């Protein structure tokens, strides 16, 4: 019997040896087991779109258990909490964790210190979060071409996500947010000549929206381009143009060489009274000597009324000047 047992054992040993020599193993190795587990883990680690959406709902619903008021004051806004009953293809779905990123620490320790509030985030971090959905020129230019971003002005400086009171999620009425910082500009709209911002006809964003460079605070390539979008009668082209507009109209000055943008103590938003303004560039000695210098004692625009440019006269005389004695007598040509 003992010999029989030994022979069976020997036979099994021999067969096992031959199996190993042939490149096979009787039992799976540790590395094979680890590889198998790892492959299985990789197959299940990436959830399907449906599972990811369900997980997002789970996370937001966990937040609402404590912050029910926050969900309530989002109703009726673009950031309203989505419903599981709404099909995926109908509208955007914004979840708590889309704005309050990485909420894991707060879930583990739900205190104020671990909360990811947008008010505590840097302008750069907020821009990254907001631009995920709001890929508008206004958002893009905030980071690339304005002094706002460089001075720490972020999206939530002007906008309020929860419980907004104004359109476009603004904290205050349009333009009022601007004057929280630009206080000196607000005062100029009370001057005798001013753009009708306080009257409600214009807003700051009528001229200042998308910035094209750090030193150019306008919606378009030049001040003149902004001005003529309303004052179309001065757009031209005109056969006889004021050289000041030719020289500077497309180099960020133009209209602003003579006019204040917001308000002025002088009529027509002029930086200086008529004659003093013109004399900064023009000297006409004959005006001070001819006819006893009578022409030096009145506003230049009494004669040169088409100062922005003329269709008929290189000296910007209006057609009504033809009836004046100077021209009727033949002393001067029109």
Residue pairs with C-beta under 8 A, 6 or more apart in sequence:
16 26
19 25
19 26
20 26
28 36
47 55
53 88
53 93
56 93
56 95
56 97
57 82
57 84
57 95
59 95
59 96
59 97
59 103
60 81
60 82
60 95
60 96
60 97
62 107
63 70
63 71
63 96
63 97
63 100
63 103
64 70
64 71
64 81
64 96
66 110
67 96
70 162
71 81
73 162
73 163
74 80
74 81
74 161
74 162
75 81
77 161
77 164
77 169
78 92
78 94
78 169
79 94
79 99
79 161
79 169
80 94
81 94
81 95
81 96
82 91
82 93
82 94
82 95
86 93
92 133
94 133
96 103
97 103
98 129
98 132
98 133
99 118
99 129
99 161
100 106
100 115
100 116
100 117
100 118
101 116
101 129
102 116
103 116
105 114
106 114
106 115
106 116
108 114
118 126
118 129
118 155
118 156
118 161
119 156
121 129
121 154
122 152
122 154
123 149
123 152
123 153
123 154
123 155
124 143
124 149
126 154
126 155
126 156
127 139
127 142
127 143
127 149
127 154
127 155
130 139
130 155
131 139
131 140
131 143
137 210
138 209
138 210
139 155
141 210
141 211
141 212
142 148
142 149
142 155
143 149
145 211
145 212
145 213
145 214
146 211
146 214
146 217
147 214
153 181
157 177
158 170
158 171
158 177
159 168
159 169
159 170
159 171
160 169
160 170
160 171
161 169
164 170
164 171
165 171
165 172
166 172
166 173
166 174
167 174
170 177
171 177
172 180
174 203
174 204
174 205
175 197
175 203
175 204
175 205
178 185
178 204
178 208
179 185
179 186
185 262
188 194
188 260
188 262
188 263
188 264
189 195
189 197
189 198
189 262
189 263
190 198
190 263
191 263
191 264
191 265
192 264
192 265
192 266
192 267
193 263
193 264
193 265
193 266
193 267
193 268
193 269
193 270
194 262
194 263
194 264
194 269
195 202
195 261
195 262
195 263
195 269
196 202
197 203
197 204
197 262
207 218
207 219
207 226
207 261
208 217
208 218
208 219
209 219
210 219
211 217
211 218
212 218
212 220
212 221
215 252
216 222
216 252
218 225
218 226
219 226
220 226
220 229
221 250
222 249
222 250
222 251
222 252
222 253
222 254
223 252
223 253
223 254
223 255
223 256
223 261
224 245
224 249
224 250
224 254
224 255
227 234
227 254
227 255
228 234
228 235
234 308
234 309
236 309
238 308
238 309
238 310
238 311
239 310
239 311
239 312
240 309
240 310
240 311
240 312
240 313
240 314
240 316
241 309
242 307
242 308
242 309
242 316
244 254
244 257
244 258
244 281
245 254
245 255
245 308
245 309
248 254
248 257
249 255
258 270
258 271
258 277
259 268
259 269
259 270
259 271
260 269
260 270
260 271
261 269
263 269
264 270
264 271
266 272
266 273
270 277
271 277
272 280
273 299
274 299
274 300
274 301
275 298
275 299
275 300
278 300
282 300
287 293
287 295
287 296
288 296
295 303
300 307
301 307
303 317
303 321
304 315
304 316
304 317
305 316
305 317
305 318
305 320
306 313
306 316
306 317
306 318
307 316
309 316
310 316
310 317
312 319
313 334
317 334
321 327
321 334
322 328
322 334
326 332
327 333
327 334
